[in-house]
Amino acid sequence: MIMSSAARIADPVRSFPETRETETSALASSLPVRVLVSERDVVTRMFICALLERESEMMVTCVEDSKLLSSIQESAPDLVIVDVHASAVRRASSWGSLGINPAPATIVTAYDPSAVSTFASAAIDFLVKPFDPERFEAALDLAKSEIARERAKSESDHVLSAQQVDVPPAGWLDRLVVESEHRILLVRADDIDWIQSSGDYVRLHVGSACHILRRTMKELQVLLDPKRFLRVHRSAMVNLDRVKEFYLPPTGNMFVTLNTGVSLPLRRHSRFSLRRLLKNISQL
């Protein structure tokens, strides 16, 4: 991964990042915006990074074309700025078709104004190169508005779901069945370190092993005991028995560190979910 010298550097954690509903909008807009730039043209890339440097709330990472998809899966950026002819998206119809779900806000760039593909048509904006700072700022404002709306919706959904947690009729899931080639593995929920979302399936991290399970993060979240497993990010859930510490500064990035040394970003509203959870446990 190539980091732009002109861009702000994010904290060195794996980066895929209880509130009252009246605080939701302000909270969503105050969080840092993680931006991933994959621009093949060097001059345009430097120009974009220079413009983004003016944005105090932006944390920017520049990656090579070949690492675009893996970087999105690992860091879960809020905004992706990508050339329409990048090999990873050239023939794609959407982020979902590439296994990226939920999809980040996207700004597409191109030299040819007629290069509007199905993928580009779904983007927040389409910038024809070369573009001036005013045109880029207009696209960035659109992206910020979309990100703020999505965050506000996510916060609201989280508050509602936290109030409506019911124990499944069969009880909380204590083992998961994983098919691997010619084997069927039984993975105990207690043995899982953390779970990573990857589109329509998840990766179960168990020690040094990683198992792929054909279930979504949303499905697992309602089947696993919420007193044991905490959704810390839209793409990560941790086993609290495997947590070493939570780093919760009053400002800046928050993250959780596991006993294995893995660090994961912590969503702002997860701070309150965590404190509510720990308070309930301490009263048992």
C-alpha positions as CSV (number, residue, x, y, z in Angstrom):
1,M,0.0,0.0,0.0
2,I,1.4,3.4,-1.0
3,M,0.6,6.3,1.5
4,S,0.5,9.8,0.0
5,S,2.9,12.2,1.6
6,A,0.3,14.9,1.2
7,A,-2.4,13.0,2.9
8,R,-3.2,12.5,6.5
9,I,-2.1,9.2,7.9
10,A,-4.6,7.0,9.7
11,D,-3.8,5.2,13.0
12,P,-1.9,1.9,12.4
13,V,-4.9,-0.3,13.1
14,R,-6.7,-2.7,10.8
15,S,-9.0,-0.2,9.1
16,F,-11.8,-1.9,6.9
17,P,-13.7,3.3,12.7
18,E,-25.1,4.7,24.3
19,T,-26.0,7.7,22.4
20,R,-29.3,9.6,22.4
21,E,-31.2,9.7,19.1
22,T,-31.1,13.5,19.2
23,E,-27.3,13.3,19.1
24,T,-27.2,11.1,16.1
25,S,-26.8,13.7,13.3
26,A,-24.1,15.6,15.1
27,L,-22.2,12.4,16.0
28,A,-22.3,11.1,12.4
29,S,-21.0,14.3,11.0
30,S,-18.1,14.6,13.5
31,L,-16.5,11.3,12.7
32,P,-13.4,11.2,10.5
33,V,-14.0,10.4,6.9
34,R,-11.8,7.6,5.6
35,V,-10.9,8.2,1.9
36,L,-9.3,5.7,-0.5
37,V,-7.8,7.1,-3.7
38,S,-6.9,4.8,-6.6
39,E,-6.0,7.1,-9.5
40,R,-3.8,5.8,-12.3
41,D,-2.7,9.3,-13.5
42,V,0.1,10.5,-11.2
43,V,-0.6,14.2,-11.8
44,T,-4.3,13.8,-11.0
45,R,-3.5,11.7,-8.0
46,M,-1.2,14.3,-6.6
47,F,-3.8,17.0,-7.4
48,I,-6.5,15.1,-5.6
49,C,-4.4,14.5,-2.5
50,A,-3.4,18.1,-2.3
51,L,-7.0,19.2,-2.4
52,L,-7.9,16.6,0.3
53,E,-5.2,17.8,2.5
54,R,-7.3,20.9,3.1
55,E,-10.0,18.8,4.6
56,S,-9.2,18.4,8.3
57,E,-11.7,15.5,8.9
58,M,-10.3,13.4,6.0
59,M,-7.9,10.5,6.5
60,V,-6.6,9.6,3.1
61,T,-4.8,6.5,1.7
62,C,-3.6,6.1,-1.9
63,V,-3.3,2.6,-3.3
64,E,-2.2,1.0,-6.5
65,D,-4.8,-0.3,-8.9
66,S,-4.0,-3.9,-8.1
67,K,-4.7,-3.4,-4.4
68,L,-7.9,-1.5,-4.6
69,L,-10.4,-4.3,-3.7
70,S,-8.2,-5.8,-0.9
71,S,-7.7,-2.3,0.6
72,I,-11.5,-1.7,0.6
73,Q,-12.2,-5.0,2.2
74,E,-9.5,-4.4,4.9
75,S,-10.2,-0.7,5.6
76,A,-13.9,-0.2,4.9
77,P,-13.5,3.4,3.6
78,D,-16.3,5.9,3.6
79,L,-15.3,7.3,0.2
80,V,-13.5,5.8,-2.8
81,I,-12.1,8.0,-5.6
82,V,-11.3,5.8,-8.5
83,D,-10.5,6.0,-12.2
84,V,-13.3,4.4,-14.3
85,H,-10.7,2.4,-16.3
86,A,-9.1,0.8,-13.2
87,S,-8.8,-2.9,-13.8
88,A,-10.8,-3.8,-10.7
89,V,-13.9,-1.8,-11.7
90,R,-13.6,-1.6,-15.5
91,R,-16.0,-4.5,-16.2
92,A,-18.0,-4.3,-12.9
93,S,-21.6,-3.2,-12.7
94,S,-21.5,-2.3,-9.0
95,W,-19.4,-2.7,-5.8
96,G,-21.8,-5.5,-4.8
97,S,-20.9,-7.5,-7.9
98,L,-17.3,-7.3,-6.7
99,G,-18.2,-8.6,-3.2
100,I,-18.0,-5.2,-1.6
101,N,-21.0,-4.7,0.7
102,P,-22.0,-2.3,2.0
103,A,-20.7,-0.1,-0.8
104,P,-18.7,3.0,0.0
105,A,-19.6,6.4,-1.5
106,T,-17.8,6.7,-4.8
107,I,-16.4,9.4,-7.0
108,V,-15.4,8.2,-10.5
109,T,-12.8,10.0,-12.7
110,A,-12.1,9.7,-16.5
111,Y,-10.6,11.6,-19.3
112,D,-13.3,10.5,-21.7
113,P,-16.7,12.1,-20.9
114,S,-18.4,9.3,-22.8
115,A,-16.8,6.6,-20.6
116,V,-19.9,6.4,-18.3
117,S,-20.4,2.7,-17.4
118,T,-23.0,1.0,-15.3
119,F,-20.6,1.2,-12.4
120,A,-19.9,4.9,-13.0
121,S,-23.6,5.8,-13.3
122,A,-24.2,4.6,-9.8
123,A,-21.4,6.8,-8.3
124,I,-22.0,10.0,-6.3
125,D,-20.3,12.0,-9.1
126,F,-18.4,11.6,-12.4
127,L,-15.4,13.9,-12.8
128,V,-14.0,14.5,-16.3
129,K,-10.2,15.1,-16.2
130,P,-8.7,17.6,-16.0
131,F,-11.0,19.2,-13.5
132,D,-10.5,22.3,-11.3
133,P,-10.6,22.6,-7.5
134,E,-14.1,24.1,-7.6
135,R,-15.5,21.1,-9.5
136,F,-13.7,18.6,-7.2
137,E,-15.0,20.5,-4.1
138,A,-18.6,20.2,-5.5
139,A,-18.2,16.4,-5.8
140,L,-16.7,16.2,-2.4
141,D,-19.6,18.1,-0.9
142,L,-22.0,15.6,-2.5
143,A,-20.0,12.7,-1.0
144,K,-20.0,14.3,2.5
145,S,-23.7,14.7,2.4
146,E,-24.3,11.1,1.4
147,I,-21.9,9.8,4.0
148,A,-23.6,11.9,6.7
149,R,-27.0,10.5,5.7
150,E,-25.7,6.9,5.8
151,R,-24.1,7.3,9.2
152,A,-27.2,8.9,10.6
153,K,-29.3,6.0,9.3
154,S,-26.8,3.5,10.7
155,E,-26.8,5.1,14.1
156,S,-30.6,5.2,14.2
157,D,-30.8,1.5,13.2
158,H,-28.3,0.6,15.8
159,V,-30.3,2.3,18.6
160,L,-33.5,0.5,17.5
161,S,-31.9,-2.9,17.2
162,A,-30.2,-2.5,20.6
163,Q,-33.7,-2.0,22.1
164,Q,-35.1,-5.1,20.4
165,V,-32.7,-7.9,21.2
166,D,-34.6,-11.2,21.6
167,V,-33.1,-14.6,22.5
168,P,-33.7,-17.0,19.5
169,P,-36.1,-19.8,20.3
170,A,-33.3,-22.4,20.1
171,G,-31.0,-20.3,22.3
172,W,-27.8,-18.5,21.3
173,L,-25.6,-20.3,18.7
174,D,-22.7,-22.2,20.4
175,R,-21.1,-23.8,17.3
176,L,-21.0,-23.1,13.6
177,V,-20.8,-25.6,10.7
178,V,-18.2,-24.7,8.2
179,E,-17.8,-26.6,4.9
180,S,-14.2,-26.7,3.6
181,E,-13.4,-28.7,0.5
182,H,-14.1,-32.3,1.5
183,R,-14.4,-31.6,5.2
184,I,-17.2,-30.3,7.5
185,L,-15.8,-28.4,10.5
186,L,-17.6,-27.7,13.7
187,V,-16.3,-24.3,15.1
188,R,-17.2,-23.5,18.7
189,A,-18.4,-20.0,19.1
190,D,-16.1,-19.8,22.2
191,D,-13.1,-20.4,20.1
192,I,-13.7,-17.5,17.7
193,D,-11.4,-14.5,18.1
194,W,-13.3,-12.2,15.8
195,I,-15.5,-12.2,12.7
196,Q,-14.9,-10.3,9.5
197,S,-17.7,-9.4,7.1
198,S,-17.0,-10.0,3.4
199,G,-20.1,-9.4,1.3
200,D,-22.5,-12.4,1.6
201,Y,-20.2,-14.4,3.8
202,V,-18.0,-13.9,6.8
203,R,-14.5,-15.0,7.8
204,L,-14.2,-16.7,11.2
205,H,-10.8,-15.9,12.7
206,V,-9.8,-18.7,15.1
207,G,-6.3,-18.5,16.3
208,S,-4.0,-18.7,13.2
209,A,-6.9,-20.2,11.1
210,C,-9.5,-18.4,9.1
211,H,-12.7,-20.2,8.0
212,I,-15.2,-18.9,5.4
213,L,-18.9,-19.2,6.4
214,R,-21.8,-18.6,4.0
215,R,-23.7,-16.3,6.3
216,T,-23.9,-12.6,6.5
217,M,-22.7,-10.5,9.5
218,K,-26.3,-9.4,10.1
219,E,-27.5,-13.0,10.3
220,L,-24.8,-14.0,12.8
221,Q,-25.3,-10.9,14.9
222,V,-28.8,-12.0,15.9
223,L,-27.7,-15.6,16.6
224,L,-24.7,-15.0,18.8
225,D,-25.0,-14.0,22.4
226,P,-24.7,-10.2,22.5
227,K,-23.1,-10.4,26.0
228,R,-20.2,-12.3,24.4
229,F,-20.0,-10.9,20.9
230,L,-19.8,-7.1,20.2
231,R,-20.2,-5.6,16.7
232,V,-17.4,-3.0,16.8
233,H,-17.5,-2.0,13.2
234,R,-19.7,-2.6,10.2
235,S,-17.3,-5.2,9.0
236,A,-16.1,-6.7,12.3
237,M,-17.4,-8.4,15.4
238,V,-15.3,-9.5,18.4
239,N,-15.5,-12.2,21.0
240,L,-15.2,-10.2,24.3
241,D,-13.3,-13.1,25.9
242,R,-10.5,-12.5,23.3
243,V,-10.3,-8.7,24.0
244,K,-7.1,-7.3,25.6
245,E,-8.2,-3.7,25.8
246,F,-10.4,-1.0,24.3
247,Y,-8.7,2.3,23.5
248,L,-11.3,5.1,23.9
249,P,-9.8,8.6,23.6
250,P,-12.2,11.5,23.9
251,T,-11.3,12.5,20.4
252,G,-9.7,10.8,17.4
253,N,-9.8,7.1,16.4
254,M,-10.9,4.4,18.8
255,F,-9.9,0.8,18.5
256,V,-10.0,-2.6,20.2
257,T,-7.0,-4.8,20.6
258,L,-7.3,-8.6,20.9
259,N,-5.0,-11.0,22.8
260,T,-3.6,-12.1,19.4
261,G,-2.4,-8.5,18.7
262,V,-5.0,-7.7,16.1
263,S,-6.4,-4.2,16.3
264,L,-9.7,-3.2,14.9
265,P,-11.5,0.2,14.5
266,L,-14.3,0.9,16.9
267,R,-17.4,2.7,15.7
268,R,-18.2,5.8,17.7
269,H,-21.6,4.5,19.0
270,S,-20.0,1.2,19.9
271,R,-18.4,3.1,22.8
272,F,-21.8,3.4,24.4
273,S,-22.9,-0.1,23.5
274,L,-19.7,-1.4,25.2
275,R,-20.2,0.6,28.4
276,R,-23.9,-0.4,28.6
277,L,-22.8,-4.1,28.1
278,L,-20.1,-3.9,30.7
279,K,-22.5,-2.2,33.1
280,N,-25.0,-5.1,32.7
281,I,-22.3,-7.7,33.2
282,S,-21.1,-6.0,36.4
283,Q,-24.6,-6.2,37.8
284,L,-25.0,-10.0,37.2
